[in-house]
Amino acid sequence: MSSENLKNQNDEEYENKNKKRETWTGKFDFVLSALGYAVGLGNVWRFPYLCYRNGGGVFFIPYFIFMFLVGIPLVFLELGVGQFTSNGPLTSWKMIPIFRGIGLSMNIVNFYANLYYNMIIGYSLYYLVISFRSNLPWKDCNPLWSSPNCVDDYSQLNFRYETCDDFNRTLRCDNGKCFNISTLTGQKANCSTNQSDLDLIGWWNPTFPSQDYWNNQILKKSNGIEESGIIVWQILVSLLAAWIIAWCTVVKGIGVSGKIVYFTALFPYVVLLILGIRGWILPGASLGIEFYIKPDFSKLSDINVWTDAASQIFFSLSIAYGGLTSLASYNKFQNNIMRDAIVVSISNCLTSVFAGFIIFSYMGYLSHVTGQPVNQVVQQGQGLAFIVYPYAGKFYYIRKF
């Protein structure tokens, strides 16, 4: 029997065995679905944040090492399990009963990951709606939510950055300002002194309006874990909308979701490209990009850099969550999953790198206008993209005729 006849026979047996199981109808439905599942907000905000925290371009080295040694093999394994068994993660491991706990663990992890991930989508939806306003609320400092450190005018007449490291001659205050150690009347200065009597040198710890808006208006951070804080109803509505959208995309099965991904998987690249073109032409963008791609090889001796790279591979490729197994279970038995695993993995990681070039171009601009080093221009944290990208939105103007 020829290999072609054997392949057709296997496909027929597979289809007869799984008559009730849907299969992808389009040629690129599965690849785009897997790419859309793997590529997400983790590529846009978490990867640049980890580069920012781990010294810039040196993070590429362990990241791509783990992609080839861990990422691609595990993606291939997960796709293979789903395609071979034509089942999701909960039932696919019935082929080896002793490993059934793997599928159950995947579903438990996926449950908690969805709670977290939909919250991020809720934040994004809120910013999407607010961005339709003609006057962005985070464009300027607002006393209702801004901190004393907030600065919205970085012109040379209004702002000057100072490290304020010489404690014998300068005074640092909690409002981010740096003063001469002596008052205008010749007395020793302190932060409780009337500021009209202080000799202002500059700012040592300024914050952007978007940063205060994120912390004080969106998150409404409490003073500690012992304080539960309050429910932000706008974010609650956004979270509910995120869950409704997720439900609508899957309720009709892959027949609908397989077509939706042609938009959801490709449109983010259009948005990233638009943001990138604007960011790359801003003055100082090269400062951020240089920080992003210039490696600090001393960081390679830091075990935290390697653990962050490994965790980011699992996070960005969505390995061991069960989603790739579910998507592959709708494939035909003879589908080339080795090719798909390589395409999805490499495309995912390149998207992370591409997103980094965009966000660091804006950080370079912020470094240019404030005079701060790139690694100090914005506080590190998972909300990095929710600070830099919204602040970048103030540079997009609609000309009125």
C-alpha positions in Angstrom: 0.0 0.0 0.0 1.4 3.4 -1.0 2.0 6.1 1.6 -0.7 8.3 0.0 -3.3 5.5 0.3 -2.2 4.9 3.9 -2.6 8.6 4.7 -6.1 8.7 3.1 -7.0 5.6 5.1 -5.8 7.1 8.4 -7.8 10.2 7.7 -10.9 8.3 6.9 -10.6 6.2 10.1 -9.9 9.3 12.1 -12.9 11.1 10.7 -15.2 8.1 11.2 -14.0 7.8 14.8 -14.6 11.5 15.5 -17.7 12.3 13.5 -19.1 14.6 16.1 -15.8 16.5 16.4 -15.5 19.7 14.4 -12.5 20.4 12.3 -11.0 23.7 11.0 -12.6 24.7 7.7 -10.0 27.3 6.5 -6.4 26.7 5.6 -5.1 29.1 8.1 -7.8 28.9 10.8 -5.6 26.8 13.1 -2.4 28.6 12.7 -4.0 32.0 13.2 -6.0 30.7 16.2 -2.8 29.3 17.8 -0.9 32.5 17.0 -3.8 34.6 18.4 -3.9 32.4 21.5 -0.1 32.6 22.1 0.4 36.2 21.1 -1.3 38.6 23.5 -0.8 41.3 26.0 2.1 39.4 27.6 4.1 40.2 24.5 3.1 43.8 24.4 3.6 44.7 28.1 5.3 41.9 30.0 8.3 41.3 27.7 9.3 45.0 27.5 8.8 45.2 31.2 11.2 42.3 31.8 13.7 43.8 29.4 13.4 47.0 31.3 13.9 45.2 34.6 16.8 43.0 33.4 19.1 45.5 31.8 17.7 45.7 28.2 19.1 43.7 25.3 20.9 41.1 27.3 17.5 39.6 28.1 17.3 38.4 24.4 20.1 35.8 25.0 18.4 33.6 27.6 15.0 34.3 26.1 15.8 32.9 22.7 17.9 30.0 24.3 14.8 29.0 26.2 12.6 29.4 23.1 14.6 26.8 21.2 15.4 24.5 24.1 12.0 24.6 25.9 9.4 26.6 24.0 9.3 24.9 20.5 9.6 21.3 21.9 6.8 21.9 24.4 4.5 23.6 21.9 5.1 20.6 19.5 4.4 18.2 22.4 1.2 20.0 23.3 -0.1 20.2 19.7 0.8 16.5 19.2 -1.3 15.4 22.2 -4.3 17.4 21.1 -4.1 16.3 17.4 -3.4 12.6 18.2 -6.3 12.2 20.7 -8.7 14.7 19.2 -9.6 15.8 22.8 -9.0 18.7 25.1 -6.6 18.7 27.9 -9.0 17.3 30.5 -9.7 14.0 28.5 -6.7 13.7 26.2 -4.6 12.1 28.9 -6.9 9.1 29.3 -4.5 7.4 26.9 -2.2 7.2 29.9 -4.4 7.0 33.0 -1.6 7.7 35.5 -1.1 11.1 33.9 -4.7 12.2 34.0 -3.8 14.7 36.7 -1.8 16.7 34.0 -5.0 17.5 32.2 -6.8 18.4 35.4 -3.9 20.6 36.5 -3.9 22.4 33.1 -7.6 23.3 33.6 -7.0 24.6 37.1 -4.1 26.7 36.0 -6.1 28.0 33.0 -8.9 29.0 35.3 -6.7 31.2 37.4 -4.9 32.5 34.4 -8.2 33.5 32.8 -9.2 35.5 35.9 -5.9 37.4 35.7 -5.8 37.8 32.0 -9.4 39.0 31.6 -8.6 41.7 34.2 -5.8 42.9 31.9 -8.2 42.9 29.0 -10.7 44.8 31.1 -8.1 47.5 31.7 -7.5 47.7 28.0 -11.2 48.0 27.2 -11.5 50.9 29.7 -8.6 52.7 28.0 -10.1 52.0 24.6 -13.4 53.7 25.5 -11.7 56.6 27.3 -9.4 57.2 24.4 -12.3 58.4 22.2 -12.6 61.5 24.3 -11.2 64.7 22.6 -9.3 65.6 25.8 -7.6 62.6 27.3 -7.9 62.6 31.1 -4.3 61.7 31.7 -3.0 64.4 29.4 -2.6 66.9 32.3 -2.2 66.6 36.1 -5.6 66.7 37.9 -5.7 67.5 41.6 -8.4 64.9 42.0 -6.0 62.0 41.4 -2.5 63.3 40.7 0.2 63.2 43.2 2.4 66.2 44.3 5.1 64.7 42.1 3.0 65.0 38.9 4.5 67.1 36.1 2.7 67.7 32.8 4.9 70.5 31.4 8.5 69.4 30.7 9.6 72.5 28.9 12.9 73.9 29.9 11.3 77.0 31.5 9.2 74.8 33.8 11.2 71.7 34.4 14.7 70.7 35.2 15.8 67.2 36.3 18.4 66.9 39.1 19.6 63.7 40.7 19.9 65.6 44.0 22.6 63.2 45.3 24.7 65.7 47.2 22.9 65.6 50.6 25.3 68.2 52.1 24.1 70.8 49.6 20.6 69.7 48.5 17.3 68.6 50.1 15.0 65.9 48.7 11.3 66.2 49.4 8.6 63.6 49.0 6.8 65.8 46.4 9.7 65.0 44.0 11.3 68.4 44.2 14.9 69.2 45.0 15.8 72.3 47.0 19.0 74.0 48.1 19.9 73.0 51.7 19.7 76.7 52.7 16.5 78.7 52.5 16.4 82.1 50.8 16.7 83.7 54.2 19.9 81.7 55.0 18.4 79.2 57.4 18.7 75.4 57.0 15.8 74.1 54.9 13.5 71.2 55.6 10.5 69.9 53.6 8.0 71.4 56.1 9.2 74.9 55.4 7.0 77.1 53.3 8.1 76.4 49.7 8.1 80.1 48.9 11.1 80.4 51.2 12.9 77.5 49.6 15.4 77.7 46.7 14.1 75.3 44.1 16.9 73.5 42.1 14.8 71.0 40.1 12.9 67.7 40.3 14.5 64.5 41.4 11.4 62.2 41.3 8.8 63.5 38.8 5.8 61.3 37.7 3.8 61.5 34.5 0.1 62.2 34.5 -0.6 58.8 33.0 1.4 57.1 35.8 -0.7 58.8 38.5 -3.9 58.1 36.5 -3.0 54.4 36.4 -2.1 54.1 40.1 -4.6 56.5 41.6 -7.6 56.5 39.3 -7.6 53.0 37.7 -6.0 50.8 40.4 -6.9 53.0 43.3 -4.1 51.4 45.2 -4.5 50.9 49.0 -1.7 51.4 51.5 -1.2 47.7 51.9 -2.5 44.2 51.5 -4.3 44.6 54.9 -6.6 47.2 53.2 -8.9 45.8 50.6 -9.6 49.2 49.1 -12.8 49.9 47.1 -14.5 48.5 44.0 -13.9 50.7 41.0 -17.2 50.4 39.1 -15.8 51.5 35.8 -13.2 48.7 35.9 -15.9 46.2 37.1 -18.0 47.1 34.0 -15.0 46.7 31.8 -14.2 43.3 33.3 -17.8 42.2 32.7 -17.5 43.3 29.1 -14.3 41.3 28.7 -16.0 38.1 29.9 -19.0 38.7 27.6 -16.7 39.2 24.6 -14.8 36.0 25.5 -18.0 34.1 25.8 -19.3 35.4 22.4 -16.2 34.3 20.6 -16.4 30.7 21.7 -20.1 30.0 22.2 -20.6 29.0 18.5 -17.5 26.8 18.4 -14.6 26.9 16.0 -16.8 27.6 13.0 -17.1 31.2 14.2 -14.0 31.7 16.3 -11.9 30.3 13.4 -13.1 33.3 11.3 -12.8 35.9 14.0 -9.1 35.2 14.5 -8.4 36.6 11.0 -9.2 39.9 12.6 -8.1 39.4 16.2 -4.8 37.8 15.3 -3.8 40.3 12.6 -5.2 43.7 13.6 -3.0 44.1 16.7 0.0 44.1 14.3 -1.6 47.0 12.4 -2.0 48.9 15.7 1.5 48.2 16.8 2.9 49.3 13.5 1.0 52.6 13.7 2.3 53.2 17.3 5.8 52.2 16.1 5.9 54.6 13.2 4.8 57.5 15.4 7.2 56.5 18.2 10.3 56.0 16.0 10.1 59.6 14.6 9.9 61.2 18.1 13.1 63.0 19.3 15.1 60.8 21.6 13.5 57.6 20.4 17.0 56.3 19.6 18.0 56.6 23.3 15.3 54.1 24.3 16.1 51.7 21.4 19.8 51.8 22.2 19.0 50.9 25.8 16.7 48.1 24.5 19.2 46.4 22.2 22.5 47.2 23.9 23.3 44.2 26.1 24.8 44.4 29.6 26.6 41.1 29.7 27.2 41.3 33.4 23.5 40.6 33.9 24.0 37.1 32.5 25.5 36.1 35.9 22.2 37.1 37.6 20.0 34.0 38.0 16.9 36.2 38.1 17.5 37.1 34.4 17.4 33.4 33.5 14.3 32.6 35.6 12.5 35.6 34.1 13.3 34.5 30.6 12.1 30.9 31.3 8.9 32.1 32.9 8.3 34.5 30.0 8.6 31.7 27.5 5.9 29.8 29.3 3.8 32.9 29.7 4.0 34.3 26.2 3.7 30.9 24.4 0.9 29.9 26.8 2.6 26.5 27.3 0.9 24.0 29.7 -2.3 25.9 29.9 -4.2 23.5 27.7 -5.3 25.9 25.1 -2.9 24.7 22.4 -4.0 21.1 23.1 -7.7 22.1 22.6 -7.0 24.0 19.4 -4.9 21.2 17.9 -7.7 18.7 18.7 -9.7 20.1 15.9 -7.0 19.4 13.3 -7.0 16.6 10.8 -4.9 13.7 11.9 -2.1 14.2 9.3 -1.7 18.0 9.8 2.0 19.1 9.9 2.2 20.2 13.5 6.0 20.5 13.5 5.7 23.3 11.0 2.9 24.9 12.9 4.9 24.7 16.2 7.9 26.4 14.7 5.9 29.1 13.0 3.8 29.9 16.1 6.8 29.9 18.4 9.0 32.1 16.3 6.2 34.5 15.3 5.3 34.9 19.0 8.8 35.7 20.2 9.5 38.1 17.3 6.3 39.9 18.2 7.6 40.4 21.7 10.8 41.8 20.3 8.9 44.1 17.9 6.7 45.4 20.7 9.8 46.2 22.7 11.2 48.4 19.9 7.9 50.4 20.0 7.5 50.9 23.7 11.2 51.7 24.2 11.1 54.4 21.5 8.5 56.2 23.6 10.6 55.7 26.7 13.5 57.2 24.9 11.4 60.2 24.1 10.3 60.6 27.7 14.0 60.3 28.7 14.7 63.1 26.2 12.2 65.5 27.5 12.8 64.9 31.2 16.5 64.4 31.2 16.3 61.2 33.2 18.1 58.0 32.2 15.9 55.5 30.3 16.0 53.0 33.1 14.6 55.6 35.6 12.1 57.4 33.4 9.1 55.2 34.4 8.7 53.1 37.5 9.1 49.4 36.8 6.1 47.2 37.0 3.5 45.3 35.0 1.6 48.5 34.3 4.5 49.8 32.2 2.5 49.7 29.0 -0.5 51.3 30.7 1.7 54.2 31.5 3.8 54.7 28.4 1.3 54.0 25.7 -1.5 56.2 27.2 1.0 59.0 27.6 2.1 58.5 24.0 -1.6 59.0 23.0 -1.3 62.8 23.8 1.0 63.1 20.7 -1.8 62.0 18.3 -3.8 65.0 17.3 -6.8 65.1 15.0 -6.7 68.3 13.0 -10.0 70.1 12.9 -11.0 71.9 9.8 
